[in-house]
Amino acid sequence: MENCAAIRAHGTSRNHVSAKRTSKGCEVRHDFFYIPICENVIHVARHAGASRMKREKFNKALPITRLLGLLVACILVAVIVPLGWALAHEWSDSSAARGALQAFRGFRAGLLVMEKVSAERGPTNGALGEDLPIAPARAEALSRARAESDRRIASLVAILRNKHCPGDCARELAAVAKMRGDLDSARAQVDALLKVPLAERRSAEIHRVVAGMIAIIPEVAPPLDGISISVREGGPGTLNWLAATRLLADLREFAGQLGSQFTAALAAQRPLTSDELLAIARVRGRVDQLHALVLDRVTVNPGSQAARKALDDMEHDYFVTGIRYAEHVQALATKGATGISPARFAADYVPPMGSITRLRDVLLDQAEAELHARQTESLVHFLVALAAAVLICGALAAMMSIVRKRMVEPLLQAVNMIDAIASDEIDTEISFTPKSMEVAKLLESIAALNANHIEKMKLENMLLEMKELSETDPLTGLLNRRALEKRAKDDWPAANAHEPGYAVVRFDIDRFRQINDLHGHSSGDRVLRTVAHLCSQTWLHTDIVARLDGDAFVVLMRVPNEARAIQCAEQMRAAIEDTPIVSQQGGSFGVTASFGVAYCDARGTIDVQALMERADLLVARAKNEGRNCVVAEGAPAPLH
């Protein structure tokens, strides 16, 4: 309402000014061109009383030279302001591109930290599978891996201290410091276990120290997120490459985690337990999911032949050679002792993972080249804008000189003649063609038409803004309940009309009130915005997504069958569960959601309200059955 009031007040003020200008313009025309015929001027000039009245009106009008000066000043302001804005904009783009390049180095350093800390687990796992005394070569490999991790962390800290991320990088530096402390603690636990003879190392202890090393990687995410914001702002064209390289970094990490799941069993030369097999399946699923996401981003637009070749190498080296080797070892370890040590497994499994980082490096090089090109382009645009400013100002000066010589000076001469006639200084008839009068009338008519058009556009924009405000949830940008009801009636039947079924997916954020109480309302708002962002990544553009109120969301879909709707809901549930939320205190926490899926065959009568009510009941059922699940009418049990 405040925005609408401000718009109305602004429009009123502008209308008032225009009215004043129109009134003043009419007054000038009335005074200056009141007498169209010279005989009338002579006749009025010969009557002293009438002459004094007309001269008083002339005296109230501004001299044409002053009007010309005001006109020149207005034109200069109208030209210089946008030119100045354009120059400032191009300079800002150039500066942003330079900053993005510097921030990009931090982004690359962060990815290298993820890689090296993850790679450190290779020699760590190998050492955990060897008995005392640890071979000097194994100890040296572990020491080199740790030194490389420390070097990469120090490089990232040095870049962050240059403050190329939002908030002076304070949050990112704190996150790196915490990660470094946790890494030292995890290494200390590894060193303590390495002092124990192999026969006395229990599988649970090995799992614990391996999990401690794995837990370090998620702590690199906050610095990467902060730096990537600066990179995206200065180089929006790198968004696809940044996302792809981030996915590849996660893929490298989960590929490493997949290998780490074998460490305890290979060290003890025993079969894999059911828990270990479940963990392997879970990590393998995450690897496959990340693999699909990488292919979606890179296959369509690899950007270069080098990237395409690196992608083919990754497909062959890791997803054929590396994965098959892991499957082979898993098959052996399921039956019993494999005779393969953790060190030998790492020596055979880790090298194929290098193809993942090579593809990542190729994409990083492409992103850096894009940033360099954008910086050069911004500088060229700035120079072009500067040259245009000089040319426009020169052309404006030349134009003003022509206008003065060909229009203003003749008009001044005409004014002097009419003034002389009115003052009885001459007594002859003078005739002239008032070309300047017609030009003035034409310009005034165009100005009036333009003013009316501007006002019309303002009203149309105001109506569009008011319509958008009435249909959009201001926090998440999703549709609100009112817009949902309208879209359900008008758009839903026509969306994906070839799909036979209708589905309503309702979901609520679990324990949202506790999130607000524990982490603050700003964190709660961040949860809602994050869920809305995940909606944009999960649902199709033909799906109708809305926030009902509080933590309640709804999606209207056209699907081939109920199973497809359940699958989509499960993808959304997993995405919410896998996405950490950064709280206002600087930490992070996870959230989950409970889903209900109501389905109806399109061949029957579609009752949207009934489907919504059925979905509400299914959400309630999901909450009663433990939350963080998908409940559907056709599913035998909740999906977690």
C-alpha positions in Angstrom: 0.0 0.0 0.0 2.9 2.3 0.7 4.3 1.7 -2.7 0.9 2.3 -4.4 0.5 5.5 -2.4 4.0 6.7 -3.4 3.2 6.0 -7.0 -0.1 7.9 -6.8 1.7 10.8 -5.0 4.4 10.8 -7.7 1.9 10.7 -10.5 -0.1 13.6 -9.0 3.1 15.7 -8.6 4.1 15.1 -12.2 0.6 15.8 -13.5 0.6 19.1 -11.5 3.9 20.1 -13.0 2.8 19.3 -16.5 -0.4 21.3 -15.9 1.7 24.3 -14.8 3.9 24.0 -17.8 1.0 23.8 -20.1 -0.6 26.8 -18.5 2.6 28.7 -18.7 3.1 27.8 -22.4 -0.4 28.9 -23.2 0.3 32.2 -21.4 3.5 32.8 -23.5 1.7 32.0 -26.8 -1.1 34.3 -25.7 1.3 37.2 -25.0 3.7 36.7 -27.8 1.4 35.7 -30.7 -1.7 37.6 -29.6 -1.7 39.8 -32.7 -1.4 37.7 -35.9 -1.8 40.6 -38.3 0.6 43.6 -38.5 -2.3 46.0 -39.1 -3.7 45.1 -35.7 -0.3 45.7 -34.1 -0.2 49.2 -35.6 -3.8 49.9 -34.7 -3.2 48.8 -31.1 0.1 50.7 -30.9 -1.6 53.9 -31.8 -3.9 53.7 -28.8 -1.8 54.5 -25.8 -3.9 52.6 -23.2 -4.0 49.4 -25.2 -0.3 49.7 -25.9 0.6 49.9 -22.2 -1.5 46.8 -21.5 0.2 44.8 -24.2 3.6 45.9 -23.1 2.9 44.8 -19.6 2.1 41.4 -20.9 5.3 41.3 -23.0 7.3 42.3 -20.0 6.0 39.3 -18.1 7.3 36.9 -20.8 10.9 35.7 -20.7 13.2 36.9 -23.5 13.8 34.4 -26.2 17.5 34.3 -25.5 16.9 33.3 -21.9 14.4 30.7 -23.0 17.0 29.4 -25.4 19.6 29.3 -22.6 17.1 27.3 -20.4 16.4 25.0 -23.3 20.1 24.4 -23.9 20.6 23.7 -20.2 17.7 21.3 -20.1 19.0 19.5 -23.2 22.5 19.3 -21.7 21.1 17.8 -18.5 18.9 15.4 -20.4 21.9 14.3 -22.5 24.6 14.4 -19.9 22.7 12.5 -17.2 22.0 9.4 -19.3 25.5 9.6 -20.8 26.9 9.8 -17.3 24.8 6.9 -16.2 25.9 4.9 -19.2 29.6 5.7 -18.5 29.1 4.8 -14.8 27.3 1.6 -15.7 30.0 0.5 -18.1 32.7 1.4 -15.6 30.8 -0.5 -13.0 30.6 -3.5 -15.3 34.3 -3.4 -16.0 35.1 -3.1 -12.2 32.6 -5.9 -11.5 34.3 -8.1 -14.1 37.7 -7.4 -12.5 36.3 -8.2 -9.1 34.7 -11.4 -10.5 38.1 -12.5 -11.9 39.7 -12.1 -8.5 36.8 -13.8 -6.8 36.9 -16.6 -9.3 40.4 -17.4 -8.1 39.0 -17.9 -4.7 36.2 -20.1 -6.1 38.8 -22.2 -7.8 40.9 -22.3 -4.6 37.9 -23.5 -2.7 37.3 -26.3 -5.1 40.9 -27.3 -4.9 40.6 -27.4 -1.1 37.6 -29.8 -1.5 39.7 -32.0 -3.9 42.8 -32.1 -1.8 41.1 -32.8 1.5 39.0 -35.5 -0.2 42.2 -36.9 -1.8 43.9 -37.0 1.6 41.5 -39.8 2.5 43.2 -42.1 0.0 46.6 -42.4 1.8 44.7 -42.2 5.1 42.6 -45.2 4.1 45.7 -47.0 2.9 47.5 -46.4 6.2 44.5 -47.6 8.2 44.7 -50.9 6.4 48.4 -51.5 7.2 49.8 -53.0 10.4 52.6 -51.5 12.5 55.1 -50.3 11.6 53.6 -48.2 8.9 55.8 -48.4 5.7 57.9 -45.3 5.2 56.5 -44.8 1.7 52.9 -45.0 3.1 53.7 -42.5 5.8 55.4 -40.2 3.3 52.4 -40.3 1.0 50.1 -39.4 3.9 52.4 -36.5 4.9 52.5 -35.2 1.4 48.7 -35.3 1.0 48.3 -33.4 4.3 50.9 -30.8 3.3 49.1 -30.3 0.0 45.7 -29.9 1.8 47.3 -27.3 4.2 48.8 -25.4 1.2 45.5 -25.2 -0.5 43.7 -24.0 2.6 46.4 -21.3 3.2 45.9 -20.2 -0.4 42.1 -19.9 0.0 42.6 -17.9 3.3 45.0 -15.5 1.5 42.4 -14.9 -1.3 39.6 -14.5 1.2 41.5 -11.8 3.0 41.4 -9.7 -0.1 37.7 -9.5 0.6 36.3 -10.5 -2.8 33.0 -11.8 -1.4 29.9 -10.3 0.3 30.3 -9.0 3.8 34.1 -8.6 3.6 34.5 -12.4 3.7 34.2 -12.5 7.5 31.7 -15.4 7.4 33.8 -17.3 4.9 37.0 -16.8 6.8 35.3 -18.0 10.0 34.0 -21.1 8.2 37.5 -21.9 6.8 39.0 -21.5 10.3 36.4 -23.9 11.7 37.1 -26.3 8.9 40.8 -26.2 9.6 40.2 -26.9 13.3 37.9 -29.8 12.5 40.5 -31.2 10.0 43.2 -31.1 12.7 40.9 -33.0 15.1 40.1 -35.6 12.5 43.8 -36.1 11.7 44.5 -36.5 15.4 41.9 -39.3 15.6 43.5 -40.9 12.5 47.0 -40.7 14.0 45.8 -42.1 17.3 44.2 -45.1 15.5 47.3 -45.7 13.4 49.3 -46.2 16.7 47.1 -49.3 17.4 48.1 -52.6 15.9 45.9 -53.6 12.9 44.5 -56.6 14.7 43.2 -54.3 17.5 41.6 -51.7 15.2 37.9 -52.3 15.4 35.7 -51.6 12.3 33.6 -49.2 14.3 36.7 -47.1 15.1 37.8 -47.1 11.4 34.3 -46.0 10.4 34.4 -43.2 12.9 37.7 -41.7 11.8 36.8 -42.1 8.1 33.4 -40.4 8.8 35.3 -37.6 10.6 37.4 -37.0 7.5 34.3 -37.1 5.2 32.5 -34.5 7.4 35.2 -31.9 6.6 34.1 -31.5 3.0 30.6 -29.9 3.6 32.3 -27.2 5.7 33.9 -25.8 2.4 30.4 -25.0 1.1 29.9 -21.6 2.9 33.1 -20.0 1.5 32.3 -21.3 -2.0 28.7 -19.9 -1.8 29.9 -16.5 -0.7 32.6 -16.2 -3.4 30.4 -17.6 -6.2 27.9 -14.7 -5.5 30.6 -12.2 -6.5 31.6 -14.2 -9.5 28.0 -14.4 -10.8 27.5 -10.7 -10.2 30.5 -9.8 -12.3 30.2 -12.6 -14.9 26.6 -13.8 -15.3 27.7 -15.8 -18.4 29.7 -18.1 -16.1 26.6 -19.3 -14.2 26.4 -22.6 -16.0 30.1 -23.3 -15.7 30.1 -22.5 -11.9 27.2 -24.8 -11.3 28.8 -27.5 -13.4 32.1 -27.3 -11.6 30.4 -27.3 -8.2 28.5 -30.4 -9.2 31.8 -32.0 -10.4 33.4 -31.1 -7.1 30.6 -32.9 -5.3 30.8 -35.8 -7.7 34.6 -36.1 -6.9 33.8 -36.1 -3.2 31.1 -38.7 -3.3 33.2 -40.9 -5.6 35.8 -40.7 -2.9 33.2 -41.5 -0.2 32.2 -44.5 -2.2 35.7 -45.9 -2.0 36.0 -45.0 1.7 33.1 -47.3 2.5 35.3 -50.3 1.7 38.1 -49.3 4.1 36.9 -51.1 7.3 36.1 -54.3 5.5 39.3 -54.4 3.5 41.4 -53.5 6.5 39.9 -56.4 8.6 39.6 -58.7 5.5 36.0 -59.5 6.4 32.7 -59.4 4.4 30.8 -56.2 4.1 28.1 -55.7 6.7 24.5 -54.9 5.8 25.0 -51.4 7.0 28.1 -51.0 4.8 26.2 -52.3 1.8 23.4 -49.9 2.5 25.9 -47.0 2.8 27.5 -48.0 -0.5 24.2 -48.1 -2.2 23.3 -44.7 -0.8 26.5 -43.1 -1.9 26.4 -44.8 -5.3 22.9 -43.4 -5.8 24.2 -39.9 -5.0 27.1 -40.4 -7.5 24.6 -41.4 -10.2 22.4 -38.4 -9.4 25.3 -36.0 -9.6 26.5 -37.7 -12.8 23.1 -37.1 -14.4 23.1 -33.4 -13.3 26.6 -33.0 -14.8 25.5 -34.5 -18.1 22.5 -32.3 -18.2 24.6 -29.2 -17.9 27.7 -30.2 -19.9 26.3 -32.4 -22.7 24.0 -29.8 -24.2 26.6 -27.0 -24.2 30.1 -28.2 -23.5 31.6 -24.9 -24.6 34.6 -26.4 -26.3 36.1 -29.6 -27.8 38.4 -29.8 -24.8 35.4 -30.0 -22.5 33.7 -32.6 -24.7 36.8 -34.7 -24.7 37.2 -34.4 -20.9 33.6 -35.4 -20.5 34.2 -38.5 -22.7 37.3 -39.3 -20.7 35.4 -39.1 -17.4 32.7 -41.4 -18.8 35.3 -44.0 -19.8 37.8 -43.7 -17.0 35.6 -43.4 -14.0 32.0 -44.5 -14.9 33.3 -47.5 -16.8 36.7 -48.4 -15.3 36.5 -47.0 -11.8 32.8 -48.0 -11.1 33.3 -51.5 -12.5 36.3 -52.0 -10.3 34.3 -50.8 -7.2 31.5 -53.2 -8.2 34.0 -56.0 -8.6 35.5 -55.4 -5.2 32.0 -55.1 -3.7 31.0 -58.5 -5.2 34.1 -60.1 -3.7 33.7 -58.4 -0.3 30.1 -59.5 -0.1 31.2 -63.1 0.0 34.2 -62.8 2.3 37.8 -61.7 2.5 39.0 -60.2 -0.8 42.8 -60.3 -0.3 42.8 -56.7 -1.4 44.2 -54.1 1.0 42.9 -50.6 1.4 46.1 -49.3 -0.1 45.8 -51.5 -3.2 42.2 -50.6 -3.6 43.0 -46.9 -3.4 45.8 -47.4 -6.0 43.4 -48.9 -8.5 40.3 -46.9 -7.7 41.6 -43.3 -7.1 43.4 -42.7 -10.5 40.2 -42.9 -12.6 38.7 -40.2 -10.4 41.3 -37.8 -11.8 39.1 -37.6 -14.9 36.4 -35.9 -12.9 38.8 -33.2 -11.7 40.3 -32.8 -15.2 36.8 -32.0 -16.6 36.3 -29.6 -13.7 39.5 -27.8 -14.5 38.6 -27.5 -18.2 35.3 -26.0 -17.3 37.0 -23.6 -14.8 39.4 -22.5 -17.6 36.4 -21.8 -19.8 34.7 -19.8 -17.0 37.9 -17.8 -16.5 38.1 -17.2 -20.2 34.5 -16.0 -20.2 35.4 -13.5 -17.4 38.4 -12.2 -19.2 36.3 -11.7 -22.3 33.6 -9.9 -20.3 36.2 -7.6 -18.7 37.6 -6.7 -22.2 34.0 -6.3 -23.5 33.1 -4.0 -20.6 36.2 -1.9 -21.2 35.4 -1.6 -24.9 31.9 -0.6 -24.1 33.1 2.1 -21.7 35.4 3.5 -24.3 32.6 3.4 -26.9 30.3 5.2 -24.5 32.9 7.8 -23.8 33.5 8.4 -27.5 29.7 8.6 -28.0 29.4 11.1 -25.2 32.1 13.3 -26.8 30.4 13.0 -30.2 26.9 13.7 -28.9 28.1 16.8 -27.0 29.9 18.1 -30.1 26.8 17.4 -32.3 24.6 19.1 -29.7 26.8 22.2 -29.8 26.7 22.3 -33.6 23.0 21.8 -33.6 22.5 24.6 -31.1 24.6 26.9 -33.3 22.5 26.0 -36.3 19.2 26.5 -34.4 20.4 29.9 -33.2 21.4 31.1 -36.6 18.5 29.7 -38.6 15.6 30.0 -36.2 16.3 32.1 -33.1 18.0 35.1 -34.7 15.2 35.5 -37.4 12.7 35.2 -34.6 14.5 37.9 -32.6 14.5 40.1 -35.7 10.7 39.6 -36.0 10.2 40.4 -32.4 12.2 43.7 -32.8 10.1 44.5 -35.8 6.8 44.0 -34.0 8.1 45.9 -31.0 9.1 48.8 -33.2 5.6 48.8 -34.8 4.0 48.7 -31.4 6.2 51.6 -30.3 5.3 53.7 -33.3 8.9 53.7 -34.4 7.9 52.7 -37.9 4.7 53.2 -39.8 4.9 50.7 -42.6 3.2 47.4 -43.2 5.6 44.4 -42.7 4.8 40.9 -43.8 6.7 37.7 -42.9 6.2 33.9 -42.9 6.0 32.7 -39.3 7.9 29.4 -39.8 9.3 29.4 -36.3 5.7 29.7 -35.0 4.7 26.5 -36.8 7.8 24.6 -35.5 7.0 25.8 -31.9 3.4 24.6 -32.3 4.5 21.3 -33.7 7.0 20.7 -30.8 4.4 21.7 -28.3 1.8 19.3 -29.8 4.4 16.5 -29.8 5.3 17.3 -26.2 1.7 17.2 -25.1 1.2 13.9 -26.9 4.3 12.5 -25.3 3.2 13.6 -21.9 -0.1 11.9 -22.4 1.6 8.7 -23.5 3.9 8.8 -20.5 1.0 9.2 -18.2 -0.8 6.3 -20.0 2.3 4.1 -19.6 2.6 5.0 -16.0 -1.0 3.9 -15.4 -0.4 0.7 -17.4 2.7 -0.1 -15.4 1.0 0.7 -12.2 -1.8 -1.7 -13.1 0.7 -4.4 -14.0 2.6 -3.9 -10.7 -0.7 -4.0 -8.8 -1.7 -7.2 -10.6 1.7 -8.8 -9.9 1.5 -7.8 -6.2 -2.0 -9.3 -6.0 -0.9 -12.7 -7.4 2.6 -13.2 -6.0 3.8 -14.2 -2.6 6.2 -11.3 -1.7 8.6 -13.5 0.3 9.1 -16.5 -2.1 8.0 -15.0 -5.4 5.6 -18.0 -5.9 1.9 -17.7 -6.7 -0.4 -16.9 -3.8 -3.7 -18.7 -3.0 -5.7 -16.3 -5.1 -3.6 -16.7 -8.2 -3.5 -20.5 -7.6 -7.3 -20.7 -7.7 -7.4 -18.7 -10.9 -4.6 -20.7 -12.6 -6.3 -24.0 -11.5 -9.5 -22.9 -13.2 -8.0 -21.3 -16.3 -4.6 -22.9 -17.0 -4.4 -26.3 -15.4 -6.7 -28.2 -17.8 -4.7 -26.9 -20.8 -1.3 -27.5 -19.3 0.3 -30.7 -20.8 -3.1 -31.7 -22.1 -1.6 -34.9 -23.5 -1.0 -36.2 -20.0 -4.1 -38.2 -18.8 -3.9 -37.5 -15.1 -4.2 -34.6 -12.6 -2.1 -34.6 -9.4 -2.0 -32.2 -6.4 1.2 -32.3 -4.4 0.8 -30.7 -1.0 3.8 -30.4 1.4 4.5 -28.6 4.6 7.9 -27.8 6.1 8.4 -30.0 9.2 8.4 -28.3 12.5 8.6 -24.9 10.9 7.5 -23.1 14.1 10.4 -24.7 16.0 12.8 -23.5 13.3 11.6 -20.0 13.8 11.9 -20.3 17.6 15.3 -21.9 17.5 17.1 -20.1 14.6 15.1 -16.9 14.3 12.5 -15.7 11.9 15.0 -14.6 9.3 16.3 -18.1 9.1 12.7 -19.3 8.7 12.3 -16.8 5.8 15.5 -18.2 4.4 14.1 -21.7 4.6 11.0 -20.6 2.6 13.1 -18.8 0.0 15.3 -21.9 -0.3 12.3 -24.2 -0.8 10.9 -21.8 -3.4 14.3 -21.9 -5.2 14.3 -25.7 -5.1 10.8 -25.6 -6.5 12.1 -23.7 -9.5 14.8 -26.4 -10.0 12.5 -29.4 -9.5 9.1 -28.7 -11.1 8.3 -28.1 -14.7 7.4 -24.7 -16.0 4.0 -26.1 -16.9 3.4 -27.1 -13.2 1.5 -24.6 -11.1 3.5 -23.9 -7.8 2.1 -21.8 -5.0 2.7 -21.0 -1.4 -0.6 -21.2 0.5 0.3 -19.7 3.8 3.0 -20.2 6.5 5.0 -23.3 5.6 2.4 -24.8 3.3 3.1 -25.3 -0.5 1.1 -26.9 -3.3 1.9 -28.0 -6.8 -0.7 -28.7 -9.5 0.6 -31.2 -12.1 -0.5 -33.0 -15.2 1.1 -36.4 -15.2 0.9 -39.8 -17.0 0.1 -41.7 -13.8 0.2 -41.4 -10.0 3.7 -43.0 -9.9 5.1 -40.0 -11.8 3.6 -37.6 -9.3 5.0 -39.6 -6.4 8.4 -39.7 -8.0 8.5 -35.9 -8.5 7.4 -35.4 -4.9 10.1 -37.7 -3.7 12.7 -35.7 -5.7 11.5 -32.5 -4.1 11.6 -34.1 -0.6 15.1 -35.3 -1.1 16.2 -31.9 -2.5 14.9 -30.2 0.6 16.5 -32.8 2.9 19.9 -32.5 1.2 20.0 -28.7 1.1 21.6 -27.1 4.3 20.3 -23.8 5.5 22.7 -21.2 6.9 21.2 -19.7 10.0 21.5 -16.0 11.0 24.0 -17.1 13.7 26.4 -18.4 11.0 25.8 -22.1 11.5 23.7 -24.4 9.3 20.8 -26.8 9.8 18.7 -29.1 7.8 15.0 -29.1 7.1 12.6 -31.7 5.9 9.1 -31.7 4.5 6.0 -33.9 4.6 4.2 -34.6 1.3 0.8 -35.7 0.3 0.0 -36.7 -3.3 -3.6 -36.8 -4.5 -4.3 -38.1 -8.0 -7.3 -38.1 -10.3 -7.9 -39.5 -13.8 -8.6 -36.7 -16.4 -11.3 -38.8 -17.9 -13.5 -38.1 -14.9 -14.8 -34.9 -13.5 -12.0 -32.7 -12.0 -12.8 -31.3 -8.6 -9.9 -29.2 -7.6 -11.2 -28.5 -4.2 -11.7 -32.1 -3.5 -8.2 -33.0 -4.7 -6.8 -30.3 -2.4 -8.7 -31.6 0.6 -7.5 -35.2 -0.2 -3.9 -33.9 -0.4 -4.3 -32.0 2.9 -5.4 -35.3 4.6 -2.4 -37.1 3.1 0.0 -34.4 4.4 -1.6 -34.9 7.9 -1.1 -38.6 7.5 2.6 -38.1 6.5 3.1 -36.0 9.6 1.5 -38.7 11.8 3.7 -41.4 10.2 7.0 -39.7 11.2 7.3 -36.7 8.8 9.9 -36.3 6.0 8.0 -38.7 3.7 5.7 -38.8 0.8 2.3 -40.3 1.3 0.0 -41.1 -1.6 -3.3 -42.9 -1.9 -1.9 -45.5 -4.2 1.3 -46.1 -2.3 1.4 -49.1 0.1 3.7 -47.2 2.6 5.2 -43.8 3.0 8.3 -43.1 0.9 11.3 -41.8 2.7 
